[in-house]
Amino acid sequence: MNAGLIASRYANALYLFACETGEEKRVYDDASALKRAVLDTDDVPGCIERLSAPMQRFLALVIRNKRVEFLPAILHNYRVLYRKEKGITRAWLTTATENPELAQRLTELMKLQGLTEVDFKTEVDPDLIGGFIVQVEDKRLDASIASQLKQIRKDLETRIRKTRNNG
């Protein structure tokens, strides 16, 4: 059976189960924590002890059905499904220096565009030199100085190559 199909089916089942128990938000938080623990080889046993009852029952099912290898994909799919069902948009902002005002302004602009809830993550990357990169779901705007400098360099190299070939 296709790994993506398995992960999707288990994620859907987990979402339905979480909705039945009224704990879909708690299971979402659990899925995020467990995914981090699994991927970072963090304290997985300690993380499991802190999970909600629905998530612990679900993990028992996954183990019993010998589907543990699919767990990261199942957790990812659950989180995507939860955000879709709850109308949550994911966005990332990377700046060269701390800039909470920009993050707040972008969140306000997204809400003006009709996005009701935004899961906004920020990151600082001094290599950007200045400016910012913002990504909303699969749309990306790179307004960083580093990116602009790369483009200028690329344009100059293209012009030099053309000049050499024509001269």
URJO-V977894 format. One record per helix or strand. SS is the DSSP state (2 for helix, 1 for strand). FROM is the first residue (numbers start at 1). TO is the last residue. If there is no record, write none. Layout:
SS|FROM|TO  SS|FROM|TO
//
This chain:
2|3|21  2|24|39  2|44|49  2|53|64  2|68|86  1|88|95  2|100|112  1|117|124  2|126|128  1|131|136  1|139|144  2|145|166
//
